[in-house]
Amino acid sequence: MSETSENPVSEASENPVPGDALAGRAEKLDAADALAAVRERFVLDDVVYLDGNSLGALPAHVPDRVADVVRRQWGELRIRSWDESGWWTAPERIGDRIAPLVGAAPGRIVVGDSTSVNVFKALVAAVRMARETGERGQGGEGAGRDEILVDATTFPTDGYIARSAARMTGCEVRPVAPAEVPGALSGRTAAVLLNHVDYRTGRLHDLPSLTAAVHAAGAYAVWDLCHSAGALPIGLDEHGVALAVGCTYKYLNGGPGSPAFLYVRQDLQERFDSPLPGWNSHAEPFGMRPEYEPAHGALRGRVGTPDILSLLALEASLEVWDGVPIEAVRAKSLALTDFFLECVAAYVPAGRVECVTPAEHDLRGSQIALRCPDAGPVMKRLIERGVVGDFRRPDVLRFGFTPLYVGFGDAERAARVLAEVLAEVPGEE
């Protein structure tokens, strides 16, 4: 099945729906939206914000919470806050808060460091575990495993990190399209780094089947969840994922540069051999012993002193998820993106943009990517008119839909303004 086996923009544009009808439908859909009230939990204005797949909106209660952390916990309690304010346990406590959003049980996620650092930890640990014994399956022993497969369409940093991990472990890196991974696996494969959702196109990859194929071959799957955590159900425990990494500043709304998370499957935790054995992951961190002894459980993923201000801002941000099932978020995401495509098809002249996000729901994340030859100038004008998305060179407009605060009226307005801007910006002949 091709990435664009159906193109709802092209098909629907032949029979456009009147704008008044779409605006009326948007109003009715927003009135019936079970998640509509969650929008009030965020700091928003009259801008249509469709860039939550880069930086989520600010939850309204976070500034006061951060002020308390700074003024009282740090300003008054000072060093006592490591115990009295729970600073020391924040990485695993916040990990447990994220766990239900990605389908994990408590004790399997630790929060801290950046996505890139956690990808490095996970990849090196995956290679070491694969060489130690290998997953049970056709691969058997893993001493000869000297290859890391990397999603050929991955975000560049993942590729940079994979090549560094390969140099450290004596492996070769081989870029492979996700759909081709099962056929590319061999007795040489130690680890496979995959993105759950393609950051350019919004394509959702098949985590359950790819994970099963990788593990059956005696290797370990490492999943990058940056564009899926907080946007759709993932089922890390259910699908037996070995290792996963995700950021928290996109759909989890943790704030700019908020710390990433690392997931380690429970049965692998005592074998997880981090290439960054910092004092915070020591079994006795205040023993100050020269010999390193790793802590038990997911705590092995910790490295140095936690970034408390960002961690506690993230912890406060996660409260917007109280009472919000991830399944409801996914249902609204699909409805929003369907409706946006319908509006684009109705408003935008046929052939002016091409949707590169799959039409099929089981292949779609929570963003819509439209190919447009003049994407840079178009997005600049959209932002000037209060519709904020972004673009990826050379020609992709990206619109991220965060169901916690984006409504159907936002989708209709974004499509309408897009059509107005495209009428002003001449396309390629």
C-alpha positions in Angstrom: 0.0 0.0 0.0 1.5 3.3 -1.0 1.9 6.3 1.3 -0.7 8.2 -0.7 -2.9 5.4 -2.0 -5.8 7.7 -1.4 -5.7 11.5 -1.7 -8.9 13.0 -0.1 -7.8 16.5 -1.0 -7.8 15.7 -4.8 -10.9 13.5 -4.7 -13.2 15.8 -2.7 -12.1 19.0 -4.4 -14.1 18.0 -7.5 -17.4 18.4 -5.5 -16.7 21.2 -3.1 -18.9 21.7 0.0 -20.0 25.3 0.6 -18.0 27.1 3.3 -21.0 28.0 5.3 -22.0 24.3 5.6 -18.5 23.4 6.8 -18.4 26.2 9.3 -21.8 25.1 10.6 -20.7 21.5 10.9 -17.6 22.6 12.8 -19.8 24.4 15.3 -21.9 21.3 15.8 -18.9 19.0 16.1 -17.3 21.3 18.7 -20.6 21.4 20.7 -20.7 17.6 20.8 -17.0 17.2 21.6 -16.4 15.4 24.9 -12.9 16.9 25.2 -14.0 20.5 24.5 -13.7 21.5 28.1 -10.1 20.4 28.3 -9.2 23.4 26.2 -9.9 25.6 29.2 -6.9 24.1 30.9 -4.5 25.8 28.5 -3.3 29.4 27.9 -4.6 30.1 24.5 -5.7 33.1 22.4 -7.5 33.6 19.1 -4.6 32.0 17.1 -5.2 28.6 15.5 -2.3 26.7 17.0 -1.4 23.7 14.9 2.2 23.3 15.9 1.7 21.2 19.0 3.7 18.5 17.2 6.7 20.8 17.8 5.8 22.6 21.1 2.7 22.0 23.0 0.7 24.9 24.5 1.1 26.0 28.1 -1.2 24.5 30.7 -2.7 27.4 32.6 -1.7 26.2 36.1 1.9 25.6 35.4 3.3 29.2 35.9 2.0 29.2 39.5 3.4 25.8 40.2 6.8 26.7 38.8 6.8 29.9 40.9 6.2 27.7 44.0 9.2 25.5 43.0 11.4 28.5 42.6 10.3 30.7 45.4 9.4 28.2 48.2 11.0 24.9 47.4 14.3 26.4 46.1 14.1 29.8 47.7 13.1 28.8 51.2 13.6 25.1 51.7 16.7 25.0 49.5 18.6 21.7 50.0 15.8 20.2 52.1 13.6 20.0 49.0 15.5 17.0 47.7 13.6 15.1 50.5 10.8 17.3 51.7 9.6 18.3 48.2 10.3 15.0 46.5 12.9 16.2 44.1 15.0 13.1 44.4 12.2 10.7 43.3 10.9 13.0 40.5 12.4 11.1 37.5 10.6 7.8 38.4 7.5 9.5 39.8 6.9 11.5 36.6 7.7 8.4 34.6 4.8 6.6 36.3 2.6 9.5 35.4 3.5 9.2 31.7 3.3 5.4 31.8 -0.5 5.0 31.2 -0.3 7.4 28.3 2.1 5.0 26.4 0.7 1.7 27.7 3.2 0.9 30.4 3.0 -0.3 34.0 4.5 1.7 36.8 8.3 1.3 37.3 9.2 1.0 33.6 9.8 4.6 32.7 12.4 7.1 34.0 12.3 10.8 33.0 15.4 12.9 32.4 18.0 14.0 29.9 17.2 14.8 26.3 15.7 12.6 23.6 19.1 12.3 21.9 20.8 11.2 25.1 18.2 8.6 25.8 18.4 7.3 22.2 22.1 6.8 22.8 21.6 5.0 26.0 18.9 2.7 24.6 20.8 1.9 21.4 24.1 1.0 23.1 22.3 -1.0 25.7 20.4 -2.8 23.0 23.6 -3.8 21.2 25.1 -5.0 24.4 22.1 -7.1 25.4 21.8 -8.6 21.9 25.5 -9.6 22.0 25.1 -11.0 25.6 22.4 -13.5 24.8 20.0 -12.3 22.1 16.3 -12.4 22.2 14.7 -15.8 22.4 13.9 -16.8 18.8 15.7 -17.8 15.7 18.7 -15.6 16.4 20.2 -17.5 19.3 23.5 -16.2 20.7 24.4 -12.7 19.7 28.2 -12.5 19.8 28.4 -11.8 16.0 25.8 -9.1 15.9 27.5 -6.0 14.4 24.8 -4.1 12.7 22.3 -1.4 13.6 19.3 -0.8 11.3 18.0 2.7 11.3 14.8 4.1 9.9 16.0 5.7 6.6 13.4 8.5 7.0 14.3 9.3 10.6 14.8 12.7 12.2 18.4 13.5 11.5 19.6 13.5 15.1 18.5 9.8 15.5 20.8 9.0 12.6 23.7 11.0 14.1 23.3 9.2 17.4 23.0 5.8 15.8 26.3 6.3 14.0 28.0 7.4 17.2 26.6 4.3 19.0 27.8 2.2 16.2 31.3 3.6 16.5 31.3 2.9 20.2 30.1 -0.7 19.8 31.9 -1.6 16.6 28.8 -1.9 14.6 27.8 -0.7 11.1 24.7 1.4 10.5 22.4 0.5 7.7 19.5 2.8 6.8 16.3 0.9 5.9 12.7 2.0 5.2 10.5 0.8 8.0 8.4 -1.4 5.7 11.6 -3.2 4.6 12.9 -4.0 8.1 11.5 -7.6 8.3 13.4 -8.5 5.1 16.5 -6.7 6.2 17.0 -8.5 9.5 19.7 -11.1 9.8 21.9 -12.8 12.3 24.1 -9.7 12.2 21.4 -7.3 13.4 21.8 -6.2 17.0 19.3 -3.3 17.2 16.7 -1.5 15.1 15.9 2.2 15.7 12.5 3.2 14.4 10.2 6.2 14.6 6.6 5.4 15.5 5.4 8.4 13.4 7.3 9.9 10.5 8.0 13.6 11.5 7.6 14.9 7.9 4.6 13.0 6.6 2.7 12.0 9.8 2.8 8.4 8.7 2.2 5.9 11.5 4.3 2.8 11.4 3.2 -0.7 12.5 4.8 -1.0 16.0 3.3 -4.4 16.9 4.4 -6.3 13.8 7.8 -4.6 13.4 8.6 -5.2 17.1 7.7 -8.8 16.8 9.8 -9.3 13.7 12.9 -7.6 15.2 12.7 -9.6 18.4 12.1 -12.9 16.6 15.3 -12.2 14.7 17.3 -12.0 18.0 17.7 -8.2 17.9 16.2 -5.4 20.0 13.7 -2.8 18.8 14.2 0.8 20.0 11.2 3.0 19.3 11.3 6.8 19.0 7.9 8.0 20.3 8.3 11.7 19.9 5.4 12.1 17.5 3.1 9.6 19.1 3.4 9.9 22.9 0.2 11.8 24.0 -1.4 11.6 20.6 -2.5 7.9 20.3 -2.4 4.6 22.2 1.0 2.9 22.0 0.8 -0.3 24.1 4.5 -0.7 25.0 3.8 -3.5 27.5 1.1 -5.1 25.4 3.4 -5.4 22.3 6.5 -6.4 24.1 8.6 -3.4 23.1 12.1 -3.7 24.5 13.2 -0.1 24.7 11.5 3.2 23.8 12.3 6.9 24.0 10.1 9.9 23.8 10.1 13.7 24.2 7.6 15.5 26.5 7.3 19.0 24.9 5.1 18.1 22.0 1.8 16.3 22.7 2.6 16.0 26.4 2.9 19.8 26.7 5.8 19.8 29.1 7.4 23.0 27.9 10.4 24.0 25.7 13.3 21.6 26.3 11.4 19.5 28.9 13.2 16.3 29.7 12.6 13.1 27.7 11.6 9.7 28.9 13.2 6.2 28.6 11.2 3.0 28.8 12.8 -0.3 29.6 10.8 -3.5 29.5 10.6 -5.0 32.9 12.3 -8.3 32.2 15.2 -6.5 30.6 15.8 -4.0 33.4 18.5 -6.0 35.2 20.3 -6.5 32.0 20.1 -2.9 30.9 23.8 -1.7 30.6 23.8 2.0 30.2 26.8 3.6 28.4 26.4 6.6 30.8 26.6 5.2 34.3 26.2 8.3 36.3 26.0 8.6 40.1 22.3 9.0 40.0 21.9 5.5 38.6 24.2 4.0 41.2 22.7 1.4 43.6 24.1 3.5 46.5 24.4 7.1 45.0 25.6 8.7 48.3 28.0 5.9 49.1 30.5 7.7 46.8 32.3 4.4 46.0 34.7 4.3 43.1 33.2 1.1 41.7 29.9 1.4 39.8 27.0 -0.8 40.8 23.8 -0.1 38.9 20.5 0.5 40.7 17.7 -1.9 40.2 14.9 -1.3 37.7 14.3 1.6 35.4 16.5 3.8 37.7 19.4 2.4 35.7 18.4 4.9 33.0 19.2 7.9 35.2 22.6 9.6 34.8 23.4 12.8 36.6 21.5 15.3 38.9 18.0 15.7 37.7 16.9 19.0 36.0 14.4 19.9 38.7 12.9 23.0 37.3 12.0 21.4 34.0 11.0 18.1 35.6 8.5 19.7 38.0 7.1 22.0 35.2 6.5 18.8 33.3 4.9 17.1 36.3 2.5 19.9 36.6 1.7 19.9 32.9 0.7 16.3 33.0 -2.2 17.1 35.3 -4.1 18.3 32.2 -4.5 14.6 31.4 -6.5 13.9 34.6 -9.7 12.2 33.4 -8.7 12.1 29.8 -8.4 8.6 28.2 -5.8 8.4 25.4 -8.4 6.5 23.4 -10.7 9.5 23.3 -7.7 11.7 22.2 -7.0 9.3 19.4 -10.7 9.3 18.2 -10.8 13.1 18.2 -7.5 13.3 16.4 -8.7 11.2 13.5 -12.0 13.1 13.4 -10.1 16.4 13.3 -7.6 15.4 10.6 -10.4 13.9 8.5 -12.4 17.1 8.8 -9.4 19.3 8.0 -8.7 17.4 4.9 -12.4 17.7 3.9 -12.2 21.5 4.4 -8.9 21.7 2.4 -10.5 19.8 -0.4 -13.5 22.1 -0.4 -11.6 25.4 -0.2 -8.3 24.8 -2.0 -8.3 24.6 -5.8 -7.5 21.0 -7.1 -3.8 20.4 -7.6 -2.6 23.3 -5.5 -1.5 21.0 -2.6 -1.0 17.3 -2.3 -1.6 15.4 0.9 1.3 13.2 1.8 -0.2 11.9 5.0 -1.9 8.5 4.5 -5.7 8.6 4.3 -6.0 5.3 6.2 -6.5 5.8 9.9 -4.2 3.0 10.9 -1.4 4.7 9.0 -1.9 8.2 10.3 -0.5 10.0 13.3 -1.9 13.3 14.5 -0.7 15.6 11.9 -1.4 16.4 8.3 1.4 17.2 5.8 0.6 18.9 2.6 3.1 19.2 -0.2 3.2 22.7 -1.6 5.9 24.1 -3.9 6.0 27.4 -2.1 5.6 26.0 1.4 8.0 28.5 3.1 6.2 31.7 2.0 2.8 30.1 2.4 3.5 29.2 6.0 4.9 32.6 6.8 1.7 34.2 5.6 -0.4 31.7 7.4 1.3 32.6 10.7 0.9 36.3 10.0 -2.9 35.6 9.7 -3.1 33.6 12.9 -2.8 30.1 11.7 0.4 28.6 13.2 1.9 25.4 11.7 5.3 24.9 10.3 7.1 23.6 7.2 9.8 21.2 6.4 12.2 21.8 3.5 11.8 21.7 0.7 8.0 21.7 0.2 6.0 20.3 3.1 3.4 22.2 5.2 2.9 20.5 8.6 -0.3 20.9 10.7 -0.2 19.2 14.0 -3.6 18.5 15.7 -3.5 18.3 19.5 -7.0 17.2 20.5 -6.7 18.5 24.0 -7.0 22.1 22.8 -7.6 22.1 19.0 -11.3 22.1 17.9 -13.1 21.6 14.7 -13.7 25.3 14.2 -9.9 25.7 14.3 -9.6 23.1 11.5 -12.2 24.8 9.3 -10.6 28.2 9.9 -7.1 26.9 9.1 -8.2 25.4 5.8 -10.1 28.6 4.8 -7.1 30.8 5.5 -4.8 28.4 3.7 -7.0 28.8 0.6 -6.9 32.6 0.9 -3.1 32.6 1.2 -2.7 30.2 -1.7 -4.8 32.5 -3.9 -2.3 35.3 -3.2 1.0 33.3 -3.5 1.5 32.1 -7.1 2.3 28.4 -7.4 4.8 26.9 -9.8 3.9 26.9 -13.4 
